[in-house]
Amino acid sequence: MQLSHRITHLNGGGSDGWDVFNRARKMADAGEPIIELTIGEHDIRTDRKILTAMHQAATGGHTGYAIMPGTNLLRDTVANRVAERTGVPTTRDNVLITPGGQSALFASHHAVCDEGDTALFIDPYYATYPGTIRGVGANPVAVQAHADDAFQPRAADIAAVAEGAKSLLINSPNNPTGVVYTRETLEGIAQVCIDHDLWLISDEVYDTQVWEGEHISPRALPGMVERTLVVGSMSKSHAMTGSRCGWVIGPEAAIEHMINLATHTTYGVPGYIQDAAVYALTEDGGLEEEIAAPFRRRRLLAKQILEGQNAVGLIPAQGAMYLMLDIRATGLTGEQFANALLDTHKIAVMPGESFGKAAAGHIRVAMTVEDQTFAKALETLCGFAAGMV
């Protein structure tokens, strides 16, 4: 019996980019003391107040099937949040609640791509992007950003491959680079979408983690509200990664059809988790800033450690919980460097090649361990790199 071509080719016949991570986990499982700077998992857990709200909702009986678009209360809460932060009128009819941001990305591409359509995305990219596009039967085409441009995408490069494409996926603040797209960059992207009749899928799950500049949702730019789907999530903003609660914001007609997709796939998000999300989004005790604070602090630590050495370069770390480090001076690829660092110092980082061709010769460091451990690991990494220069 044969499995489908679609499921067996999600990775395009190559690696899924997680080889170093998986090796580090096996070493840790075998008892080796690994410092993991790999995935975007907070070193603090979901706030107890959110868990209490979740517990109260569950014990109060909100454990049955939830309505497919999401509860009216959560949809209203998300709509109000988006309207206040972007200035774009938004109602519950523009909101679909999904089991996390990944589900939202999958649903968004299903909404705008047919079998065989071309779907564009920016390289470097989050590791699941190409597989998500293949998973809906579309053809993923990467548009390379460049380290020399601080990984700000060029509108001309997108336009060069946009003819006949159906969609473009962007992510700002960006994973893996930590770059926040400028207004000029986003206006250029918007113009390409308008000129070539592209849907824009904007992954904005790191919108509460901006260290420099400002987060601009392209949905707020002229001519974009009817051609933009925005992906959001509770995972990064409120350390609710395991709760799996996200959303898509889009035109009413698109959301209406995506609700039908949810009926045939996820069948909604548990009501008690949605109630906890409402609590988290409306709590006035500064939870979002509390979650963001360690990464803001560690970014400053990293800048101090990286100053005055020439073995490791820092791509402008403007947002998100990651640093993108240029290690090309060592003469190693990102994969070679990451494997050697893991073997010699038990420090696990992600190779830039896990995130596309544009990030070759770089590594991604997640700022997700406590400050002292993070600083020591980064100092060790720099010393390791200096020994090769």
C-alpha positions as CSV (number, residue, x, y, z in Angstrom):
1,M,0.0,0.0,0.0
2,Q,1.3,3.4,-0.9
3,L,0.9,6.6,1.1
4,S,-0.1,9.8,-0.7
5,H,2.5,11.8,-2.5
6,R,1.4,14.9,-0.6
7,I,2.1,13.4,2.9
8,T,5.4,11.8,1.9
9,H,6.7,15.0,0.2
10,L,5.9,17.6,2.8
11,N,9.6,18.2,3.3
12,G,10.3,18.3,-0.4
13,G,12.3,15.2,-0.3
14,G,14.9,16.7,2.0
15,S,15.5,17.3,5.7
16,D,12.9,19.1,7.8
17,G,15.6,21.3,9.3
18,W,15.4,19.9,12.8
19,D,18.4,17.4,12.6
20,V,20.6,19.3,15.1
21,F,17.6,19.9,17.5
22,N,16.6,16.2,17.4
23,R,20.2,15.1,18.1
24,A,20.5,17.5,21.0
25,R,17.2,16.2,22.5
26,K,18.5,12.6,22.2
27,M,21.7,13.6,24.0
28,A,19.6,15.3,26.8
29,D,17.4,12.2,27.1
30,A,20.6,10.2,27.6
31,G,21.5,12.3,30.5
32,E,23.9,14.8,29.0
33,P,23.7,18.4,30.3
34,I,22.6,20.3,27.2
35,I,22.0,24.0,27.1
36,E,19.1,24.3,24.6
37,L,19.0,27.5,22.7
38,T,16.9,26.0,19.9
39,I,13.2,26.4,19.9
40,G,10.9,29.3,20.9
41,E,9.7,27.9,24.1
42,H,9.6,30.3,27.0
43,D,11.6,29.4,30.1
44,I,8.7,30.6,32.2
45,R,5.4,28.8,32.0
46,T,1.9,29.9,31.5
47,D,0.9,32.4,34.3
48,R,-1.0,30.8,37.2
49,K,-3.8,33.4,36.8
50,I,-4.4,32.2,33.3
51,L,-4.3,28.5,34.4
52,T,-6.8,29.4,37.2
53,A,-9.1,31.0,34.7
54,M,-8.8,27.8,32.5
55,H,-9.5,25.6,35.5
56,Q,-12.5,27.5,36.5
57,A,-13.9,27.4,33.0
58,A,-13.3,23.7,32.8
59,T,-14.8,22.8,36.2
60,G,-17.6,25.2,35.4
61,G,-18.7,23.0,32.5
62,H,-17.1,24.6,29.4
63,T,-15.8,21.3,28.2
64,G,-18.2,20.3,25.4
65,Y,-17.9,21.1,21.8
66,A,-17.2,24.8,21.2
67,I,-18.8,26.5,18.2
68,M,-16.6,26.3,15.1
69,P,-15.6,29.9,14.6
70,G,-14.7,30.3,18.2
71,T,-16.7,31.7,21.1
72,N,-18.3,35.1,20.4
73,L,-16.6,36.5,23.5
74,L,-13.1,35.5,22.3
75,R,-13.8,36.6,18.7
76,D,-15.0,39.9,20.0
77,T,-12.0,40.2,22.3
78,V,-9.5,39.5,19.5
79,A,-11.3,41.8,17.1
80,N,-11.2,44.7,19.6
81,R,-7.5,44.1,20.3
82,V,-6.7,44.2,16.6
83,A,-8.9,47.3,15.9
84,E,-7.2,49.1,18.8
85,R,-3.7,48.2,17.8
86,T,-4.0,48.7,14.0
87,G,-6.8,51.3,13.6
88,V,-8.6,48.9,11.1
89,P,-12.3,48.3,11.9
90,T,-12.6,44.7,12.9
91,T,-15.5,42.6,14.1
92,R,-16.0,39.0,15.2
93,D,-17.0,38.3,11.6
94,N,-13.4,39.0,10.6
95,V,-12.1,36.4,13.2
96,L,-11.6,32.7,13.1
97,I,-10.2,31.0,16.3
98,T,-7.8,28.2,15.5
99,P,-5.7,25.6,17.4
100,G,-2.6,27.8,17.4
101,G,-0.8,29.8,14.8
102,Q,0.3,26.8,12.8
103,S,-3.3,25.8,12.2
104,A,-4.0,29.3,11.2
105,L,-1.2,29.3,8.6
106,F,-2.5,26.0,7.2
107,A,-6.1,27.3,7.0
108,S,-5.0,30.6,5.4
109,H,-3.2,28.8,2.6
110,H,-6.1,26.5,2.1
111,A,-8.4,29.5,1.7
112,V,-6.4,31.2,-1.0
113,C,-4.5,28.4,-2.9
114,D,-5.8,25.7,-5.2
115,E,-3.9,22.5,-6.2
116,G,-0.8,23.5,-8.1
117,D,-0.9,27.2,-7.3
118,T,2.3,29.1,-6.6
119,A,2.6,30.4,-3.0
120,L,5.5,32.7,-2.3
121,F,7.3,33.1,1.1
122,I,10.4,34.9,2.3
123,D,13.7,33.1,2.9
124,P,14.8,33.0,5.8
125,Y,11.6,31.4,7.0
126,Y,10.1,29.5,9.9
127,A,10.9,25.9,9.2
128,T,7.3,24.8,8.7
129,Y,6.4,27.3,6.0
130,P,7.3,25.2,2.9
131,G,5.7,22.1,4.3
132,T,2.5,24.0,5.2
133,I,2.3,25.2,1.6
134,R,2.9,21.7,0.2
135,G,0.4,20.3,2.6
136,V,-2.4,22.2,0.8
137,G,-1.2,21.1,-2.6
138,A,0.4,24.4,-3.6
139,N,3.9,24.9,-4.9
140,P,6.2,26.8,-2.4
141,V,8.6,29.4,-4.0
142,A,11.1,31.2,-1.8
143,V,12.1,34.8,-2.3
144,Q,15.5,35.4,-0.7
145,A,16.1,38.3,1.6
146,H,19.8,39.2,2.1
147,A,22.1,39.5,5.1
148,D,23.5,42.7,3.5
149,D,20.0,44.3,3.7
150,A,19.6,43.1,7.3
151,F,17.1,40.6,5.8
152,Q,14.6,43.2,4.8
153,P,12.9,41.8,1.8
154,R,13.2,43.7,-1.5
155,A,10.0,44.4,-3.3
156,A,11.7,44.1,-6.6
157,D,12.8,40.5,-5.8
158,I,9.2,39.6,-4.9
159,A,7.8,41.2,-8.0
160,A,10.3,39.3,-10.2
161,V,8.5,35.9,-9.3
162,A,5.0,37.2,-8.5
163,E,3.5,36.7,-12.0
164,G,0.9,34.0,-11.8
165,A,1.4,33.4,-8.0
166,K,-1.6,33.4,-5.7
167,S,-0.2,34.4,-2.3
168,L,2.8,35.7,-0.3
169,L,3.6,34.7,3.3
170,I,5.6,37.2,5.4
171,N,6.5,37.2,9.1
172,S,7.4,40.4,11.1
173,P,8.8,40.5,13.8
174,N,10.6,37.8,12.0
175,N,11.5,34.3,13.1
176,P,14.4,33.4,12.6
177,T,16.2,36.7,12.1
178,G,14.7,38.9,14.8
179,V,14.2,41.6,12.2
180,V,11.2,43.9,12.2
181,Y,10.1,45.0,8.7
182,T,10.2,48.7,8.2
183,R,7.3,50.7,6.9
184,E,9.2,51.2,3.6
185,T,9.6,47.4,3.3
186,L,5.9,46.7,4.0
187,E,4.7,49.4,1.7
188,G,6.8,47.9,-1.1
189,I,5.4,44.4,-0.3
190,A,1.9,45.8,-0.3
191,Q,2.3,47.4,-3.7
192,V,3.6,44.2,-5.2
193,C,0.5,42.4,-3.8
194,I,-1.8,45.0,-5.4
195,D,0.1,45.0,-8.7
196,H,0.1,41.2,-9.0
197,D,-3.3,40.5,-7.3
198,L,-1.7,38.5,-4.5
199,W,-3.2,37.5,-1.2
200,L,-0.9,38.5,1.6
201,I,-0.6,36.1,4.6
202,S,1.0,38.0,7.5
203,D,2.3,36.0,10.4
204,E,2.3,38.4,13.3
205,V,2.6,36.0,16.3
206,Y,5.5,38.1,17.7
207,D,3.7,41.4,17.6
208,T,4.2,41.9,21.3
209,Q,8.0,41.4,21.2
210,V,9.3,44.5,19.5
211,W,12.6,45.9,20.8
212,E,13.4,48.5,18.2
213,G,11.2,50.3,15.6
214,E,7.4,49.6,15.5
215,H,5.2,46.7,14.4
216,I,3.1,47.6,11.4
217,S,0.3,45.2,10.4
218,P,0.2,45.3,6.5
219,R,-3.6,44.9,6.8
220,A,-3.6,48.6,7.9
221,L,-1.9,49.8,4.7
222,P,-4.0,51.3,1.8
223,G,-5.6,48.7,-0.4
224,M,-4.7,45.8,1.8
225,V,-7.6,45.1,4.1
226,E,-9.4,42.9,1.5
227,R,-6.4,41.0,0.4
228,T,-4.7,40.3,3.8
229,L,-5.0,37.3,6.2
230,V,-3.3,38.0,9.6
231,V,-2.2,35.1,11.7
232,G,-2.0,35.6,15.5
233,S,-1.5,33.4,18.5
234,M,-1.5,33.3,22.3
235,S,1.6,31.2,22.3
236,K,4.4,33.8,22.2
237,S,2.5,36.8,23.7
238,H,1.3,34.9,26.8
239,A,3.5,31.8,27.1
240,M,0.6,29.6,26.2
241,T,2.4,27.5,23.7
242,G,0.8,24.2,24.7
243,S,-2.7,25.6,24.9
244,R,-2.9,25.8,21.1
245,C,-5.0,28.9,20.7
246,G,-4.6,31.3,17.7
247,W,-6.6,33.1,15.1
248,V,-6.9,34.3,11.5
249,I,-8.1,37.9,10.8
250,G,-9.5,38.5,7.3
251,P,-12.3,39.6,5.1
252,E,-15.7,38.3,6.2
253,A,-16.2,36.2,3.0
254,A,-12.9,34.4,3.5
255,I,-13.5,33.8,7.2
256,E,-16.9,32.3,6.4
257,H,-15.4,29.7,4.2
258,M,-12.6,29.0,6.6
259,I,-15.2,28.2,9.2
260,N,-16.4,25.5,6.9
261,L,-12.8,24.2,6.7
262,A,-12.6,24.2,10.5
263,T,-15.8,22.1,10.6
264,H,-14.1,19.5,8.4
265,T,-10.6,19.5,10.1
266,T,-10.0,20.9,13.6
267,Y,-13.6,21.1,14.8
268,G,-12.8,24.1,17.0
269,V,-10.8,24.9,20.1
270,P,-11.8,23.7,23.6
271,G,-14.1,26.3,25.3
272,Y,-12.2,26.4,28.5
273,I,-9.0,27.3,26.7
274,Q,-10.8,30.1,24.8
275,D,-12.1,31.4,28.2
276,A,-8.5,31.4,29.5
277,A,-7.4,33.3,26.4
278,V,-10.2,36.0,27.0
279,Y,-8.9,36.4,30.5
280,A,-5.3,36.7,29.4
281,L,-6.1,39.3,26.7
282,T,-8.2,41.4,29.0
283,E,-6.1,41.1,32.2
284,D,-4.8,44.6,33.0
285,G,-1.8,43.5,35.1
286,G,0.8,43.8,32.3
287,L,1.1,40.1,31.4
288,E,2.3,40.7,27.9
289,E,5.1,43.0,29.0
290,E,6.0,40.5,31.8
291,I,6.3,37.7,29.2
292,A,8.4,39.9,26.8
293,A,10.7,41.3,29.5
294,P,13.2,38.5,29.7
295,F,13.8,38.6,26.0
296,R,14.2,42.3,26.0
297,R,16.8,42.0,28.9
298,R,18.7,39.1,27.3
299,R,18.9,41.0,24.0
300,L,20.8,43.7,25.8
301,L,23.0,41.2,27.4
302,A,23.8,39.7,24.0
303,K,24.7,43.0,22.5
304,Q,27.1,43.7,25.3
305,I,28.8,40.2,24.9
306,L,29.0,40.5,21.1
307,E,30.6,44.0,21.1
308,G,34.3,44.1,20.7
309,Q,34.8,40.7,19.0
310,N,34.9,39.9,15.3
311,A,34.2,36.2,15.0
312,V,30.4,36.5,15.4
313,G,28.2,39.1,13.8
314,L,24.7,40.1,15.1
315,I,21.9,40.7,12.6
316,P,19.9,43.7,14.0
317,A,17.9,42.1,16.8
318,Q,14.7,44.2,16.7
319,G,12.0,41.8,17.8
320,A,11.0,38.2,18.7
321,M,12.9,35.9,21.0
322,Y,15.8,35.0,18.8
323,L,19.2,36.2,17.7
324,M,20.5,35.6,14.2
325,L,24.3,35.3,14.3
326,D,26.6,35.5,11.3
327,I,29.4,32.9,11.8
328,R,30.8,33.0,8.2
329,A,34.1,34.3,9.5
330,T,34.7,30.8,10.9
331,G,34.7,29.2,7.5
332,L,32.0,26.8,8.6
333,T,28.4,26.4,7.5
334,G,25.7,27.0,10.1
335,E,25.1,23.3,10.3
336,Q,28.8,22.5,10.7
337,F,29.1,25.1,13.4
338,A,26.0,24.0,15.3
339,N,27.0,20.4,15.3
340,A,30.6,21.2,16.4
341,L,29.3,23.5,19.2
342,L,27.0,20.8,20.4
343,D,29.7,18.2,20.4
344,T,32.4,20.3,22.2
345,H,30.4,22.5,24.5
346,K,26.9,20.8,24.8
347,I,25.2,24.0,23.6
348,A,22.4,23.5,21.1
349,V,21.6,26.2,18.5
350,M,19.7,26.0,15.2
351,P,21.7,26.2,11.9
352,G,20.7,29.0,9.6
353,E,20.3,26.4,6.9
354,S,17.3,25.1,8.8
355,F,15.5,28.3,7.8
356,G,16.5,28.5,4.1
357,K,19.4,29.3,1.7
358,A,19.5,33.0,2.7
359,A,20.6,32.1,6.2
360,A,23.5,29.9,5.3
361,G,26.5,30.6,7.3
362,H,24.4,31.8,10.2
363,I,22.9,30.3,13.4
364,R,19.7,31.1,15.3
365,V,20.0,31.4,19.1
366,A,16.8,31.3,21.1
367,M,17.0,33.6,24.2
368,T,15.0,31.0,26.2
369,V,17.2,30.1,29.2
370,E,17.7,32.2,32.4
371,D,20.0,35.2,32.1
372,Q,23.2,33.8,33.7
373,T,23.1,30.5,31.7
374,F,22.3,32.5,28.6
375,A,25.2,34.9,29.0
376,K,27.7,32.1,29.8
377,A,26.5,30.1,26.8
378,L,26.8,33.1,24.5
379,E,30.3,33.9,25.8
380,T,31.3,30.2,25.2
381,L,29.9,30.3,21.7
382,C,31.9,33.5,20.9
383,G,35.1,32.0,22.2
384,F,34.5,28.8,20.2
385,A,34.0,30.9,17.1
386,A,37.1,33.0,17.8
387,G,39.2,29.9,17.9
388,M,38.4,29.2,14.3
389,V,38.9,32.7,12.9
